[in-house]
Amino acid sequence: MTQKFYLTLLSMLFGALVSVITSTSVFAQRAGSEADQIASVEEPVAGFPTEFNVGDLTANIHGQTTYINQRYNPFNSPYQGMNSLSPDKSMSYTWSGTLFFGLRVAPNTDVYFNPEVVSGVAFSGLTGLGGPTNGEATRAQGSAAHFYSARAFVRQTINQEGSKVELENDANQISQIVSSNRFVITAGQFSTLDIFDDSKYAKDPRVQFMNWGNMTYLAYDYAADARGYGWGLAGEWYQDNWVYRISRMTTPITPNGLAIDWHIFSEYGDQIEVERDHYIGDLPGKISILGYRNRMIMARYTDATNYVIQNNAQGTQAIFNVRNNEQIKTGIGINAEQALTKDLGIYMRAFTSDGHTETMAFAEADNSLSVGMGVNGGRWGRPKDTIGVSAMLNGISADRRAYLLAGGISNFIGDYASPTQTLTYKPEQISELYYNALVVTNILLGVNYQHINNPAYNAARGPVNVFSFRVHAEF
């Protein structure tokens, strides 16, 4: 696919969105702080209640398990470097299992705990792509099963005057009646993405699109450990059809590491988001703007580039040699989505980061655009089935590009092989298509296809065609 295709698809989707938003009407804020963000396919199982009483307290329990298998055949690769995607025929897989425990310790105070187990092997050790193909691969660290705490947090709801909203029993949500005008405070261990950048159509790789560029903005270097979780404090203010969010989260001690830096007043990731929800007729949609500011010890690309040139350090991760001072990294993005019919919705995300420093915790991208649509199977008699189609365009900053051209290797990308082989920079283009079929209650099977042009922003390599299948179950 060409860049012209992506721009054409973007203009069609955004044009459709703008044309219907002109008739927008305000509505009461949709339910919930959505602190887990799972796009649920769960239905009640007879004889197995997921919400119950423990003495005088209300509790709930939910669970999920997901297996994803991905493969690609050999692709064109005249050369490769330390962090290149392997051009040989490859297979990758991930398996995860999560339990979601909740307990209401006071009328508006909930405690949640999510133990998780993961195993898996990523393509080329998770290197070689700006937009990796499996969102679950952020948690996988080898074929051995790893057990850990994914979330352990307290949520306090402070209701104000407003209409009543019913929150249904779900993962990390005990059923509750709240006000459309309320404050929600979340404290403890959770993912930044549990609170920010929600999306009905592109969020959860366990049941929706798999690529990182459809989990959130690819250029959003959100604060997290290597598995995507962290510790912090988040506040949300729901005011009818507006939501205001702010948080401070821990950073890893070193970029893309697992160990947490607990100096949250000096090393941190801050987020702020404003969201406006609306109905067009009876069809929901929303627009949100998100900004972030990270502060921690990171390498600046200009320093790393100078180090490569001055020390003839081509083919090395010179960023490791210039992590000497605290740096500030910022970015801003917009997310828009709209249901066009009861069966069809579209979305668009666009984001840019300043691009002066290395990646702190997420992907090797400094600007990103994703557009797409989701369709359920009501029109062909399978209302629980879903189809998703998306296109992504990822880019890197001038500073990051200069570092790679000089022969530097970054955290997850770097195709340098010799002084006579220079990376030819072009934006990375990814298209993704999936179909999910609900085969029995709470169990779905899915197939997924991704086509990648210019992997890791190098026009000399690729394209890469990735075929996947997925099995997901939940209760």
NORMOVEN-V351289 format. One record per pair of residues at least 12 apart in sequence whose ideal C-beta (glycine too) atoms are under 7 Angstrom apart, sorted by the first residue. I is the first residue (numbers start at 0). J is the second residue. D is the distance in whole Angstrom. If there is no record, write none. Layout:
((I,J,D) (I,J,D))
This chain:
((0,390,7) (0,428,6) (0,430,5) (0,450,7) (0,452,7) (2,392,7) (2,426,7) (2,428,7) (4,390,7) (5,390,5) (5,392,5) (5,428,6) (8,370,6) (8,390,5) (9,347,7) (9,368,7) (9,370,5) (12,345,5) (12,347,6) (12,370,5) (13,347,6) (15,339,7) (15,345,6) (16,335,6) (16,337,5) (16,345,6) (16,347,7) (19,279,5) (19,337,6) (20,279,7) (22,279,6) (23,277,4) (23,279,6) (24,277,7) (24,278,5) (25,239,7) (25,240,5) (25,277,7) (26,240,6) (26,276,7) (26,277,7) (26,278,4) (27,162,5) (27,164,7) (27,179,4) (27,239,6) (28,179,5) (28,237,5) (28,239,6) (28,240,6) (28,242,6) (28,276,6) (29,276,6) (30,164,5) (30,165,7) (30,166,5) (31,166,5) (31,172,6) (32,154,7) (32,183,4) (32,185,7) (32,235,5) (33,197,6) (34,154,6) (34,171,5) (34,185,6) (34,189,7) (34,193,5) (34,194,7) (35,99,7) (35,170,5) (35,171,4) (35,193,6) (36,192,6) (36,193,5) (36,197,6) (36,202,6) (36,203,6) (37,63,7) (37,170,5) (37,203,6) (38,202,6) (38,203,5) (38,206,5) (38,207,6) (39,169,6) (39,170,7) (39,473,7) (40,206,6) (40,437,6) (40,441,7) (40,443,6) (40,473,7) (41,441,6) (41,473,5) (41,474,6) (42,440,6) (42,441,6) (44,440,7) (44,474,6) (47,474,7) (49,61,6) (49,168,6) (49,474,7) (50,168,4) (50,173,7) (50,174,6) (56,102,6) (56,103,6) (56,104,7) (57,103,4) (57,173,6) (58,101,6) (58,102,5) (59,101,5) (59,168,6) (59,173,5) (60,98,7) (60,99,7) (60,100,6) (61,99,4) (61,169,7) (61,170,4) (61,473,7) (61,474,6) (62,97,6) (62,98,5) (62,99,7) (62,473,6) (62,474,5) (63,97,5) (63,205,7) (63,472,7) (63,473,4) (64,95,7) (64,96,4) (64,472,5) (65,95,5) (65,135,7) (65,205,4) (65,469,7) (65,471,5) (66,94,5) (66,469,7) (66,470,5) (67,92,6) (67,93,5) (67,133,6) (67,135,6) (67,209,7) (67,467,6) (67,469,5) (68,92,5) (68,467,6) (68,468,6) (69,91,5) (69,132,6) (69,133,6) (69,465,6) (69,467,4) (70,89,7) (70,90,5) (70,466,6) (71,89,6) (71,463,6) (71,464,6) (71,465,5) (72,88,5) (72,464,7) (73,86,6) (73,87,6) (73,88,5) (74,86,6) (74,461,6) (74,462,7) (74,463,5) (75,460,6) (75,461,6) (76,460,5) (77,459,6) (78,414,7) (78,416,4) (78,420,5) (79,414,6) (79,416,6) (80,314,6) (80,408,7) (80,413,5) (80,414,5) (80,415,4) (80,416,5) (81,314,7) (81,408,5) (81,413,6) (82,126,4) (82,127,6) (82,408,5) (82,409,7) (82,411,6) (82,412,5) (82,413,4) (83,127,5) (83,414,5) (83,455,7) (84,122,6) (84,123,5) (84,126,7) (84,127,3) (84,128,6) (84,454,5) (84,455,7) (84,463,7) (85,123,5) (89,122,6) (91,120,6) (91,121,5) (91,122,5) (91,133,7) (92,119,5) (92,120,6) (93,117,7) (93,119,3) (93,133,6) (93,135,4) (93,136,6) (93,139,5) (94,117,7) (94,118,5) (94,119,6) (95,115,7) (95,116,7) (95,117,5) (95,135,6) (95,138,6) (96,115,7) (96,116,5) (97,113,6) (97,115,5) (97,149,6) (98,113,7) (98,114,5) (99,111,7) (99,113,5) (99,170,4) (99,171,5) (100,112,5) (101,171,6) (101,173,5) (103,173,5) (107,155,6) (107,156,4) (107,157,7) (107,158,7) (108,153,7) (108,155,5) (109,154,5) (109,173,6) (110,153,5) (111,150,6) (111,152,6) (111,154,7) (111,171,5) (112,150,7) (112,151,5) (113,149,4) (113,150,4) (114,146,7) (114,148,6) (115,147,6) (115,149,4) (116,144,5) (116,145,7) (116,146,5) (117,138,4) (117,139,5) (117,145,6) (118,139,6) (118,141,7) (118,142,6) (118,143,6) (118,144,5) (118,145,7) (119,135,7) (119,136,6) (119,139,3) (120,139,7) (120,141,7) (120,142,6) (121,133,7) (121,136,4) (121,139,6) (125,411,6) (126,411,5) (126,412,7) (127,412,6) (127,454,6) (127,455,6) (128,451,7) (128,454,5) (128,455,6) (129,217,7) (129,362,6) (129,363,5) (129,364,5) (129,393,4) (129,412,7) (129,427,4) (129,455,6) (129,456,6) (130,210,5) (130,211,5) (130,212,4) (130,217,5) (130,362,7) (130,391,6) (130,393,5) (130,427,6) (130,429,5) (131,211,5) (132,209,6) (132,210,6) (132,449,5) (132,465,5) (133,204,7) (133,209,5) (134,204,3) (134,209,6) (134,211,6) (134,214,5) (135,204,6) (135,205,7) (137,226,6) (137,227,5) (138,226,5) (138,227,7) (148,188,6) (149,228,6) (150,188,6) (150,189,5) (150,228,7) (151,187,5) (151,188,5) (152,185,6) (152,186,6) (152,187,3) (152,188,6) (152,189,5) (153,186,5) (153,187,6) (154,183,7) (154,185,5) (155,184,5) (156,177,6) (156,181,6) (156,183,5) (157,181,6) (157,182,4) (158,177,6) (158,178,4) (158,181,5) (159,178,6) (159,180,4) (159,181,6) (160,178,7) (160,180,6) (161,178,4) (161,179,4) (161,180,3) (161,239,7) (162,179,5) (163,176,6) (163,178,7) (164,177,5) (164,178,7) (164,179,5) (179,237,7) (179,239,6) (180,237,6) (180,238,6) (180,239,7) (181,237,5) (182,234,7) (182,236,6) (183,235,4) (184,234,5) (185,233,5) (186,232,5) (187,230,7) (188,228,6) (188,230,5) (189,228,7) (190,223,7) (190,227,5) (190,228,5) (191,221,4) (191,222,6) (191,223,6) (191,229,7) (191,246,7) (191,248,5) (191,270,6) (192,215,6) (192,221,7) (194,233,5) (194,235,7) (194,244,6) (194,246,6) (195,244,6) (195,270,5) (195,272,5) (195,289,6) (196,215,5) (196,216,7) (196,219,7) (196,289,6) (196,334,6) (198,334,7) (198,336,6) (198,346,6) (199,336,6) (199,344,6) (200,336,6) (200,344,5) (200,346,5) (200,371,7) (200,373,4) (200,387,7) (201,213,4) (201,346,6) (201,369,7) (201,371,6) (201,389,7) (202,214,7) (205,471,6) (206,435,7) (206,443,7) (206,471,6) (207,387,6) (208,387,5) (208,389,6) (208,431,5) (208,433,6) (209,447,5) (209,467,6) (210,391,7) (210,429,6) (210,431,5) (210,449,6) (211,362,5) (212,367,6) (212,369,5) (212,391,4) (212,393,6) (212,429,6) (213,369,6) (213,389,6) (213,431,7) (216,332,5) (216,348,5) (216,350,4) (216,367,6) (217,362,5) (217,364,4) (217,367,4) (217,393,5) (218,330,6) (218,350,4) (218,351,6) (218,352,5) (218,364,5) (218,365,6) (218,366,5) (218,367,4) (219,291,7) (219,330,6) (219,332,6) (219,350,6) (219,361,7) (220,293,6) (220,328,6) (220,330,7) (220,352,6) (220,358,6) (220,359,5) (220,360,6) (220,361,5) (221,268,6) (221,291,6) (221,360,7) (221,361,6) (222,248,4) (222,249,7) (222,250,5) (222,267,7) (222,268,2) (222,293,6) (222,360,6) (223,360,5) (224,251,5) (224,257,5) (224,259,6) (225,251,7) (225,255,6) (225,256,6) (225,257,5) (226,257,7) (229,248,5) (229,249,5) (229,259,7) (230,249,5) (230,259,6) (231,246,6) (231,247,5) (231,248,4) (231,249,6) (232,246,6) (232,247,6) (233,246,4) (240,275,6) (240,276,5) (240,277,6) (241,275,6) (242,274,4) (243,273,6) (244,271,7) (244,272,4) (245,270,7) (245,271,5) (246,270,5) (247,263,6) (247,267,5) (247,269,5) (248,267,7) (248,268,5) (249,261,7) (249,263,6) (249,267,7) (250,266,5) (250,267,6) (250,268,6) (250,293,7) (250,295,5) (250,359,7) (251,360,6) (254,297,6) (254,357,6) (254,358,6) (254,359,5) (254,360,7) (254,410,7) (255,358,7) (255,360,6) (255,410,5) (260,295,7) (266,294,6) (266,295,4) (267,294,6) (268,291,6) (268,293,5) (269,291,7) (269,292,5) (270,289,7) (270,291,5) (271,290,5) (272,287,6) (272,288,7) (272,289,4) (273,287,7) (273,288,5) (274,287,4) (279,337,7) (282,338,4) (282,339,7) (283,338,6) (284,336,6) (284,337,4) (284,338,6) (285,336,6) (286,335,5) (287,334,5) (288,333,5) (289,332,5) (290,330,7) (290,331,4) (291,329,7) (291,330,5) (292,327,7) (292,329,5) (293,328,4) (293,359,5) (294,325,6) (294,327,6) (295,325,6) (295,359,6) (296,322,6) (296,324,7) (296,325,6) (297,322,6) (297,326,4) (297,328,7) (297,356,4) (297,357,5) (297,359,6) (298,318,4) (298,321,5) (298,322,5) (298,356,7) (298,357,5) (299,321,7) (299,326,6) (299,355,6) (299,356,6) (300,355,6) (300,356,7) (300,357,7) (300,398,4) (300,399,5) (300,401,7) (300,402,4) (301,398,6) (302,321,4) (303,317,5) (303,318,5) (303,321,5) (303,402,5) (303,407,6) (304,401,5) (304,402,5) (304,405,5) (304,407,7) (306,320,5) (306,321,5) (307,405,5) (307,406,6) (307,407,5) (308,405,6) (313,406,3) (313,415,6) (313,418,7) (314,406,6) (314,408,7) (314,415,5) (315,408,6) (316,408,5) (317,407,5) (318,357,5) (318,407,7) (318,409,7) (326,356,5) (328,352,7) (328,353,6) (328,356,5) (328,359,6) (329,352,7) (329,353,5) (330,350,6) (330,351,6) (330,352,3) (330,353,7) (331,351,7) (332,348,7) (332,349,6) (332,350,3) (333,349,6) (334,348,5) (335,347,5) (342,374,6) (342,375,5) (342,377,5) (342,378,6) (343,372,6) (343,374,5) (344,372,7) (344,373,5) (345,372,5) (346,371,6) (347,370,5) (348,369,5) (349,368,5) (350,366,7) (350,367,5) (351,365,7) (351,366,4) (352,365,5) (354,395,7) (354,396,2) (354,398,6) (354,399,6) (355,398,6) (357,409,7) (357,410,6) (358,410,5) (363,409,6) (363,410,7) (363,411,5) (363,412,5) (364,393,5) (364,394,7) (364,395,7) (365,394,6) (365,395,5) (365,396,4) (365,399,6) (366,394,4) (367,391,7) (367,393,5) (368,391,7) (368,392,5) (369,389,6) (369,391,4) (370,389,7) (370,390,6) (371,387,6) (371,388,6) (371,389,3) (371,390,7) (372,388,6) (373,385,6) (373,387,5) (374,386,5) (383,437,4) (384,435,6) (384,436,5) (384,437,6) (385,435,5) (386,434,5) (387,433,5) (388,432,5) (389,430,7) (389,431,5) (390,430,5) (391,429,4) (392,426,5) (392,428,6) (393,426,6) (393,427,4) (394,426,5) (395,456,6) (400,424,5) (403,422,6) (404,421,7) (404,422,6) (412,455,4) (414,455,6) (414,457,5) (414,460,7) (422,457,5) (423,457,6) (423,458,4) (423,459,5) (424,456,5) (425,453,5) (425,456,6) (425,458,4) (426,453,7) (426,456,7) (427,453,5) (427,454,7) (427,455,7) (427,456,5) (428,452,4) (428,453,6) (429,449,6) (429,451,5) (430,450,5) (431,447,7) (431,449,5) (432,448,5) (433,445,6) (433,446,7) (433,447,4) (434,446,6) (441,472,6) (441,473,6) (441,474,6) (442,472,5) (443,471,5) (444,470,6) (445,468,7) (445,469,4) (446,467,7) (446,468,5) (447,467,4) (447,469,7) (448,466,6) (449,465,4) (450,462,6) (450,464,6) (451,463,4) (451,465,7))
